Amino acid sequence: MRQLQYDIYSEKIILEDPKYWIDEDDIPKHIKDFFYKECDKFVLKDKETNNLYCPKCTQKLEKNFCENCQKNYLINIDLNEVNIKKLKKYKFNNYYFAFDVVDKEVIIYLINVFVTYDNPLTNNPFRSIYLRVENAYHVLKDCLINLKQKDKIYLFKEFDSNLLYEEYSFNYDLDFYLDCYDIAKVYTDNLDILKDTIYRYTNIWKAKDYLKDKNIYLSNLTYIPLYYSSFEYLIKKKFYSLAFDNLHLIKKDKDAKLLIKNYLDFMIENNFDYWKFRTLKLCKIKDMEMINYMEDTIEAYENVLNIKKMDVLKLYNYLKTNQNDIVEYYDYLRLANELGYDLKDKKVLYPKDLFNVHNEVFEKRSIIVNKECNKKIRKLAKTLNKNKYEDDKYLIKPAGSVKEMLDEGNMQNNCLSTYILDYSKNKTQIYLMRKKSNLKKSFVTIEVKNRKLIQARLKNNEIPDDEILNIINKWLKNIK
Ligand SMILES: [Zn+2]
């Protein structure tokens, strides 16, 4: 059997398999045809008139029908919004994963399907489709080899979500999670070829219908199925959403398995996703009202329990009866703990008036945040300024002083001031995203740890829309 070999010391591939797809010509015809056909799905919608146009010939559709192509279109969410008069300036990129097997070895490709209406041979908009093999990975049991870049190997080691960011920032084993952003739809028609490969136990081909038209991370097609035995179990139980949905973030597979074993029917019945799963893992109570109540802020509950082990049901009842917010409670507990309050004291742990005690610890803390701290922040901001981001509309810069953080906290109505001490010690990094049209007004407050986004919040801790999050995520890839 042919096998690729990677020399870990020289970081070079010793034995190279020449049989992987390099460009469009190498892609098998049936797969190419599938990609071309997929492009017909993306009906054009004129922004001005809301009229729909045929993605093949650019004729206007009448009742979703193209007279010219004699084709009826399904109008789904994949509409491409354009200015139809300027159609030639648009470029559409769609991405797909496709599996191939060579001598029982699995290769997974990332294919860029590139659509443009700017065909140099015509004056009128005319569709051209190009296929590009963006990436090719040889999938091995404990690593992926990027065949195109040749110099990169990703080891699959257990990801421990409870590790502090500082602890794993330079951990080579976790490069996979930090560097691998490939996300795409999957070509599912040939998944059966995986039956006689390292995928044989995963049963991934049974999820064919589930995978269709979904965007999936590369790790969820390689690392998750091969590394986690609960994947196979979940697939057999037809519990696809959980199988593909961040299973790796569940700290120990043993826990996950046990939870699945004990609660499977309950989870299927209530259409569990990863977040509900994570909530159940914490509370272990079959109570959907409680799970629905907690799931949006489950991270805050986890943080609270990291500070102080406590009865989740008691905590839930306390918060619910007093209409307290877990995020506010977490802020309070964190500071109370830092200030040396006795967390064993029930009055400290479950204060009657959370709002007031929250403000109390908050003020005590501000006194500690002294001039020294401001100096450190100014110095840190100078260093972080290299990560400054600017485009036509937005600016992202590091928080520059204690005052700036307090002002931001006030304008945003968030607890940024409680992050001042950590920021001054560079334990976490705070960036402020502003609209260039009004630089003095706060817009998005961003917390970053080791080049990873921890949170990005609008006023009142609301989550920004995808456009903003995309800008932030793109920017994060380039920061130092
Ligand atoms: Zn047409």
Residues whose N, C-alpha, C, O or C-beta is under 5 A from the ligand:
A	BS01	ZN	C54 K56 C57 T58 Q59 C66 N68 C69
